[in-house]
Amino acid sequence: MTSANNPSKTERTPAAKSAEAPGCCGGCSPAIRLRATAAPQAAPQADDGHAHDGAAGDGHDHGPLPSLPRIVAALLVALAAELSHLLLPDTRAWHIAGMALAAVAIGLSGLGIYASGLRALMRGKLGIDTLMAVAVTGAFLIGQWPEAAMVMSLYALAELIEHKAADRARNAIAGLMALAPDEAEVQAPDGSWQRQRARTVPVGAVVRVRPGERVPLDGTVTEGRSAIDQASVTGESIPVDKGPGDAVFAATVNQGGELQLRVTAAAGQTTLDRIIEAVEQAQATRAPTQRFVERFAAIYTPTVFVLALLVALLPPLLLDWAWLEAIYKALVLLVIACPCALVISTPVTVVSGLTAAARRGVLIKGGTHLENARKLRAVALDKTGTLTEGKPRLVHWQPWQGAQRNAVARVAASLAGRSDHPVSLAIAQGLADEAGDTVTDFRALVGRGSEGRMNGQAWALGNHRLAEERGLCSPALEAALAEHEQQGRTVTLLMDEHGVRALFAVADTVKPHARRAVAELIAAGVTPVMLSGDNPATAQAVARQAGIADARGGLLPQDKLQAIRALQQHHGATGMTGDGINDAPALAQADIGFAMGAAGTDIAMEAADVVIMNDDLGRIAETVRLSRRTHALLWQNITLALGIKAVFFVLAVLGQATMWMAVFADMGASLLVVANGLRLLRMRG
């Protein structure tokens, strides 16, 4: 995915992109039409004989649907035509009046639909417009003009309702696009502040964000402190404190004080833009069930069309049916035949699932991954940055050999503050309130630590090797070191010329919610396994804290790849969770790769199938649960669509279903599966 191709928010236009399949009747197309991601023009629609809302690309649009008042008027006129047929005298004049009423109702319902159907029929395309045009024409020819009027009126009403319902899923992109503000307050060279279009603000510019405003572009805080609501990007429900040096993302909300930030990504290349692009690309792909349904529909529609033709021709020839009766039943079958409910059932459900995930800061790159996540039986978890915070912290320290606590803390803090080694930095941060002594003759000891003088006394802050070289070890010290090492901690010793005076244990701490997230995976029937490049003792210690029974340490990238293969053989479908860089081979081998904490990083977005924008491990179990619910709804919708079709098909053959009843059944089924699929948008956890 290249964010460079993604236009800025102010330049985006929701161009229609059909998600229909060959063989779709067309009634499903309002559900999923997406903005073209690589070009400003609309993508071509499937040539189904039924385009909507003037979407360009197929050359046979019937234009926008009629308004609700116009459709209501059409229904009233159609009802008048029906009543005139039933109640008024059977004379030529009243027949002409009734036919005129029916024609008016059809005109109010939308002649564009009728004309589009005829054009599609001339090209041999069997979409729902085609079926409507054939049914209406046939009904008029056999004297069932009230039926023709009611069919078109009900169809137009159902199309409008279905269109509005399906908009909820397809407008997810528009909702994301609307989050980032169009303007930014930018610092001019003379120090003044000027408002300008966000899309014109260059990288490196300084912008100001006042309390309550949305951040216009990605950047790094240079001045000020505040709490930022990042729910729109990372899905985090709790605002995150930000200060100088912290990253902020476009479309997040500044809740506290005023912030100044230096822009790090231009419009069109922000984290929000990459989220939008990822969601669009995901929605443009097909889930396995969706591909199956589309292949089925491509065969189903022409098959039933041929069957309806046989119903119109064979019974009068072989069973002495009346021709008008046979033709009428065939027309009813044509209306019932449209598989719009079946075909719409899959894309609207998949898009709803992808949108529900995106709202929670989880980007699933396609319906295939959304549907296949339910099959996961094991998930491999990297240690550093995934289960742990990814940076060392001072977790324990104690004076040694009777040293005075405050004195050794001050010395250690002063020495550690002079070094840039990660362990020393962790000690300095942990003892930040103690530093103050001046260090002279400071010198780094490569591979061992550092040393210097304070108040005329020599001190050293170093590892076990340095203590051994200076002859300062003892059995008691060795035992204390072994105890900390079993817990996965790195121990640094403070020494003077006569002995060790303090022990400082540093460790990469487990994330606060890691244990709960692991428990959720286990509850979902997924086995968690830790794969780490750290030493086995450290890996085991972290695994115990996180509640993981299977932990493997000392692994190189190729070792992790082999471990994934072994897990796949033992458990079945296996996921891999990592940072998307060092774990790339394992992520590629896994059935589904998860990238953690990827907000603002292109590499992690590229590497994985599922991108979790914050560091919440619990999102992995949520993805599995969402996948299972999506799959269940997919098959619920397929069963509903086919079941309703089967019932009315039998009724039509038995002569118990009228044409307008067939329209009710077909469009009712479409609305039902749309509403069922949209339930995913309300999923909570």
Steps between C-alpha positions, in 0.01 A plus 500: 500500500644833402351796676635732236213408273238591756355847436465745783175531686402822329555349156311176555176438318303185579508362147292190464666167476270203466559191704259297296577174332413365160154351530387743767153626431605850589268549793797446724722770363404784735669311784860543404631769274838634595712795403760408239835481676745542217324737260248782530250355257245239596583137451288308250202320638405144430291494186187374666237709335434695813713801595414734783511870566662585174824324580717530198664225316242265353308719262153384604414698814137547592593811698420579863211327669172694532440691822286354776201736437504404131509130584212544747304672225580211265372250758174695542445515124585128468249425777240705311574294188461178702166618647371612161576154364312331784206735561415691183286368211672271252483742207755616245493858631573397858771263376668788321469717812649226714787445256566875502519497879742206484715683246511810722605284798778342296615843385508631856696191610774579252507447126879487528476155659276374219720648226816364663346154512410507131852612405650222711264245342618604155854413613391170653562612861263352756496753784207605714423797274471246220266285705288801595477618138401153376250451783335840451483462122363147528243601760369774273483266203290243688272766652651504852580870494411558870759236586757677281439831677520344846820311408682815389376708794591242762833439332587871501406529869702192597798623296492835681476339846771248418721776362471705820564196721804387303640855508585443865767250403641674196511843672757372749772637272327838476485509881873442526568758231301762690704465820805708410440878487535684170704785650803533726639791700858531372788707637629748241872594466437820700357297790136590437228236461300464180223261403548313173376191321635184666591354162742787436693468829851359434692249709704685762250782551390586855125495565301593806210294635273661756301310764198326349638507145594203283862456402523585127811296410741247650775667699728507803421724796751784540325706769221445748342208680153358459287186490414375151196288415647252248190279465458587132845362416598244763163406647620591852210608719717692750673826397880482484724763659727676252802724549808620311641220284179295490332412171144609424276391214267681263130493601569443870348749746696731728311495828720705732760771450625668187756305296753596238625224275736458209335330201651160416262389221332709233130471417440177312779320686379517860418202717129572443553496123674165525213367712249615238704343222536174691124482565423576134738236375357252749145572389598454136610141564275196513452268796488125422126479567443808286689345208294183535172693499604702196589185303168347604303812398671513160349158423176538697349804325514379138394152613180628659440730202504195275273317747249787488505484121424127519211567740357746247529259205478136608186481722271650231644255248512191722254552787224706338569806718363829378770704333428810707517299823834344404649830390387668823660227713818533295507874559458447874786251492719755322449749783564234763807379311711808564774401747555853630435401862746215465776705341458806722513280811876444481655839411289702742587260784871501417514880470315536830751268666798688356348831608424374852864393531633830363295693754686313772842572353537165320569505125421166337644491150216330319199279541715189468690582819181609677333170425806278553588640844228276645712197405798597717595235752832648616656846509874556535588815694829683476627611841660842460251770409211256478463340843738747662536876484812472285723716720680415824385638834648493848281243675699438821807626683655447840808615693764233565740427782341755733537798268289808573197498271480871416872532442532212254183610318650847445830357374333249265264764359788738431712234327209358299403847386833539319453187285284443193475122546132386520554330836668810645222718363244278673686531830533877460131533429407278793719708734424837341427664834837394647754641251707804591862409566762620252686220322864554404736279303202324348593212270299237315617141545409321176295186566518552875349835608644838600703660777572844644584693815263677736610693805851364453393133501514259204178326404399258227159402365535175308398142434584169660815462288644826634439388858675170431799670340539720807465206737188637667268200462380282789269198534223721634536739204502211253179363652330840481606541136372151411164575659454816293619332179241225545239775488640630172665807651831665413695588815744793524728537800624817670855446625765697681859395554409265784184320392152501348275763655168456313314282251274648229268263312373616160240318291274547203165503678192312386225722364222568753228313310714220356384234747132581440556495122668160520214369713251623236690310230491182706128551568448529123666163449826647364830379646748783569871429444788737568784518247793717609853574400583568865664238720275208605500597869371849421244360258371254760479770765296734276279210387417414861396859568281504188341159566658324202595134547706456182796741477801461271806722529829553319334497157641665190258617226543173310437308823169683543408402147563133580303537824198633308517203264514261796201671663303474177567127485409448866207739551376596153447860392753718682534876534817697567516824692808720467636838401495432127877545456715238674209258496432536127579135408274366774225750413514386138485131595212541745143454383427849632764753603419764764705821529483666842519869584528599135358853521722721290722227357488398134708184548259334743203580277673334207617191686183363654151385402348666806631829639421585863552874524563511876677260734186325623561125475134444581418605144632164374229306685246762389602439139444126542158560656407749228605251233283228651201731525552623143511145369185409693314804362616420147339158513194632681450742211559234235247271670246781530539604137474149356226394743273790410567438130410134535171570681376752246626291210272217613212745554550639151496155339180418693345824382478650851749786449421816308757719335492774761533236772812377321646851509419525870670167562810585297557850634390400849768233501755757380411742779507219754851386413626860485361571847645173631845578357495852643468352849878460493533879516354482851739230620656576838815304577 
